[in-house]
């Protein structure tokens, strides 16, 4: 009897051990499957996030200088060296108001003798011009070059001296009549005009600029002497067809800085190139 009971007991113990081992095997399989399922999505998210990475550059700061630029017209100053009929000087100036706009002015004196087909006269006087310039040039970083277009209003007070004249002869059978000396002077004359000015100024040294400009002019008012026309008006130059004129200058100027303004240039965000 005892042996029979022990056999039954061993049979139950071996059955229990078999069930316990099957339970452990099932638990290990479930655990392994769970770990595999958690790793895959994490890896997938990491790979999907890589293309969205962006390269961000820091903001840059640009410093603009504001101040007064004063110069001389070298063309008028040196013209008297080779032209005996001309003497003149012009002082130029501009002041920077904003990033693109400049107040501009010119002040000068001219003495010019004009020899026409029928008369010879000398104009002597002073003039002033004032207006604004707009800078069309986009400078890099600390560059300060200018390509400008602007508008001016001009006014001149002057005198005209009639040196000599010729009487028109419609039938010059006996040749041209000799010129008649006059020497009469007309004071208190004046003229006003508007002009479109285009110019270039380049920085060659620290605060030193060299420039070139062209002006297209149109007379608004013009007081004429008795008996003849103004062939030359100081500041306006030679008159063509009575109301139009052209001028140009070649300047060297010096910039006097007064204050500065800083401009923040936003950073540029770049996406990396796709990998091949």
NORKA-V449189 format. One record per helix or strand. SS is the DSSP state (a for helix, b for strand). FROM is the first residue (numbers start at 0). TO is the last residue. Records with the same first field share a line. If there is no record, write none. Layout:
# NORKA-V449189
SS->FROM-TO / FROM-TO
This chain:
# NORKA-V449189
a->1-49 / 73-78
b->53-55 / 59-72 / 85-95 / 100-114 / 118-134 / 145-164 / 179-204 / 207-221 / 231-232 / 236-237 / 239-239 / 243-264 / 268-270
